[in-house]
Amino acid sequence: MRIATRSVSRATASSMVVAAALALVGFQATEQTASAATKKAPSVVTCTAANTKLTVTEVSRPINHLLLKATNTGSKPCNAYIAPYLRAGADAQAPLAWAEETTPQAVVTLEHGQSAYAGITTSTPDGEGGAKEKTLGVIFTDRKGNATDKETTLKLPQDGVFFNSTAIVTYWQDNAKDALSW
């Protein structure tokens, strides 16, 4: 019986040594993976006029719509939060309303060279007043909806675009189709 006990004890001891070695290797590997992930993960910044290029274009469909495009030109990924503040014309007293029903499921994050899109309805038949405007002021927002920086002024297509009281802008979308489909 002593022989059996010794072999069981040696087997148990060997198993414990192997388990301890594997646990140590696993801990070191986990630590290295976490450390590598921390070093490789680029920080994400807020999209602003400093790290994006803005363009506005007229689209053929739907009618009375413009497409605002923000392309990340920075070296870090950026988040296009909520929707842009837009001012139609130099004399506009208030920004266009945001189309709340266009809220995406997640914040639009742009890698270098990627774009976010916002659809702009310029007017509808049931709108009041209005004027032909030649410029569009754009201000990005932070995660709380506050303005991030100074206004970027874009020249509107053609010789100007008509805006009335029903003008509205969508939240940032990750593709042009969604920005123009509501």
N, C-alpha and C positions, 0 to 999 in steps of 0.2 A: 503494500500500500504506500509505503514511503516513496517508492519510485513513481507511482502514478501521481502523487501529490506534487513531487518535484517537477514533473513534466507539465502539469497543469499550471504550476506557479511560473515556470519559465515561459510558457505560452502566454499566460496573462501578462507577464512583465513585458514580453516582446511586443504584444499587442498595444500595451499602454505606451511604450516608447514610440512605436510607429504612429499611433494616434496623435501623440503630442507633437511629433515632427510634422505630420500633415497639417495639424492645426496651426503650427507656427508658420509653415510655408503658405497656408491659406490666408493667414492674417497679413503676412508681408505682401502677398499678391494683391489683396484687397486694398491695402494701404497704398501700394504703387499705382493701382488703377485709379483710385480716388485722386491721388496726387497728379497723375497724368491728365485726368479729366479736368481738374481745376486749372492746370496750366494751359490746356488746349482750348478751353471754352472761352470764346471771345465775349467781352462784355457787350451788352445791347444798350444802345443809347436811344434817345427820343429823336425822331425825324424832325429836322428843322430846315430852314432855308440854307443853312451853312453846309448841310450834308446831303441835300437832295436837289435835283433839277426839276423844276415845274414847267409843264406845258398845258395849254388849253386848246382844244380843237372842237370844231363844230362837227356833229355827226348827222348823217342823212336820216337815220331812224333811231329812236323816235324823234318826231319833229319837235322843234323848240327845246332842244337839249344840247348841252356841251359836255365834253369829257375832260376832266382834270386828271392829269397824270403826274405822279411824284416818283422819280427814279432815284434810288440811293446811289450817290456818287462818293460817299465816304468810305473809309477803310473798315469800319465796324458795322455790324447789322444795326438797323434802327427800327423802332416801333412807330407806326403811323397810328396814333391814338384817335379814337372817336371820329371826328369829322373836322374838316378845315373851317375856319371862320372865313367867309367870303364877303367882299364888299364890291357890289356891282356899280362901277362908276366912281369917280373921284369925290362926288358930293354925297354919296350914300351915308345916311345917318346911323344905320344899324346893319348888322350882318344878316345874310340870308338864313332862314330857318333850317334846322337839321331835320331830315326825314327820319324820325325815330324808328319807324317800322323797318328800316334798312340796317339796324344794328347787327353786325356780324357775330358769329358765335365766339370768336376769339380776336385778339388784337392782331392786326396785320403786321408781321415782322418781315422786313426787307433785307436780304443779303445784298452785298455790293452788286449793282447792276439790275436788281429787281425793282418792280414798280407796284405802286398802289394806285387805285382809281376811285374817283368820286364822280357820280353823275349829277349834272346840274339841270334842273328844269327851269328854263328862263321865263316862261309865261304860259298861261292857259287861257282859254276863251272866257272863263268866269272870273278872271283877275281884274283888278281895278287899276286905273292910272297906268303909269309906266313911261319909259323913255328908252331911247337907243343909247347904249353905253359903249364906250371905246376901251375901257380898262376893267380888269378884275383884280382886286386886292386879295391876297391869300395869306393867312396866318395859320401856322400849325398849332396843335394843342398838346398839352401834356396828358398824363393818365387821368388827371382830375378834371380835364376840360378847360384848363386855363391857357391863355395865349402863351406861346413859348418864346417868341422873339418878334422882331419887327416885321412889318408887312412886305411881301414881295408883290410887285405890281406887274401883271401880265397884260399884253396887248390882246384884245379880243379879235377873233377872225373877221374877215371881210372889212367893212368900214364901220363895224360896231354891231352889237346884238341887242334886241329889244328885251327888256326885263319889265315885268309888272308885279303886282302885289302877291302873286302866287309862286314866285320864284323860290326854289328850295334846293338843298344839296343833300346827297346821301352821305352816309358814313363811309369811311375808307373801306374799299373792297380789294380782294387780291386778284381780281380780274375785271376787265372792261365790261364783259357781258352782264355780270351781276350788278355793276354800277349803273348800267343803263336799262335793266330789266324791270325795275319796280315801276 
